[in-house]
């Protein structure tokens, strides 16, 4: 199955994660929240490896949607467009995650 054929399925999975995130925020207690978080993890584990790697620091539904926009643009820029603000936001979240990683080296030297 090509990447373009996977997009509708990926969009459905992102919608499911978005719904689970909403449910997690409104969970009546910690036990229900834990169950919903486990479901979220299991659903997110079904994404292709490139999604998992690219969104490991921004794995919420919004980050996944942002990555999908960037990915489809770079796969076929003549047919897909992307706004400068979308691209900037993607790289801003990616760079911020890298900076967070670098700061932990001080506390956990190799």
C-alpha positions, 0 to 999 in steps of 0.5 A, a space after each residue: 500500500 502506497 503512502 497516498 493510499 494510507 492517508 485516509 486510514 491515518 486521518 481516521 486514526 488521528 481523529 480517534 486519537 483526538 477523541 481519546 485526548 478529549 476523553 482523557 482530559 475529561 476523565 472522571 478519575 485516574 483509573 479511567 484516565 489510565 485506561 484511556 491513556 493505554 488505549 491512546 498508546 495502543 492506537 498510536 502504536 499502529 502508525 507507520 514507523 516514520 510517523 512514530 519517529 517524526 512525532 515522538 516529541 509531539 505525538 498528540 493528534 495536532 502534531 500528527 496532523 502537522 507532520 502529515 501536512 509536511 510529509 505530503 507536501 515534501 512527497 509531492 510539492 507540485 500537487 500539495 501546498 503548505 502554508 509557511 506558518 504550518 511549516 514554521 510551526 512543525 520545525 519550531 516544535 521539532 527544534 524545541 524538542 531537540 533543545 529539550 534533549 540537549 539540556 538533559 545531557 547535563 544531568 545524565 552524562 554518558 
